[in-house]
Amino acid sequence: MRVSAEFSKYASHYGTYNIIQNQVATKLLSHVQGEPKKILDLGCGSGALCKSITWEYSAFKGLDFAAGMLELHPKSNLIEAVHGDFNDIALFDTLQKEGYDYLLSASALQWAEDLEMVFANIKRLNTPIALAIFTADTFKTLNATASLEPLLRTKEALYELQKKYFDVEFEVVTYKLEFESTRDMFRYIKQSGVSASRKALDYKATKRLMQEYPLNYLEFEVAFIYSR
């Protein structure tokens, strides 16, 4: 396992709530080997990966279970954005029949109900992969300040799990996102989707957390899993 002490610094006034996800998508694509022609994106969202691809391809299929996100995804005669849930094992039977040159997934698989099942079925597709998965140290200081258990898996758990199914590179990258105020920070948490709509604190506890949070930034930790 390789850990990169790499920090990215951004200002909240950019007016977007997917800054980190876009940076993750760009880094993930930098690990894609060659210029695959038939591409599958699991948990495609509004299309961060699709929008960032710079090479020519013959087919791109994005799958997501959120209809609102699929409406925002780019579409063309080469790009298909369709409903699909990677928690549904039957989905992988269809994907195996279709066949793909490369499988991508950015900022989505951390929400898998059974990640081992997903990994096992990705392996069954027998295609190169590039995956980016947020880890338990995302919002590390915030969770510690609020005495909340992390929602996500640790990087150590992810490392051990992926070793069972893949012979790949495993890299952990840490980002931080700076804010001008704690109010901006908590607005970001609410609107970005990175907390999976978690509502673990009541109003009083949230107000106390805003007062006690010791940093002017949020931490993000992402595990990159990619074919050699």
Secondary structure, DSSP 8 states (H G I E B T S, - for coil): -EEE-------GGG--S-HHHHHHHHHHHHT--S--SEEEEET-TTTHHHHH--S--SEEEEEES-HHHHHHS--SSSEEEEE--TT-HHHHHHHHHH--SEEEEES-GGG-SSHHHHHHHHHHT---EEEEEE-TTTTHHHHHHHT---SS--HHHHHHHHHTT--EEEEEEEEEEE-SSHHHHHHHHHHH-TTTT---S-HHHHHHHHHH---SEEEEEEEEEEE-
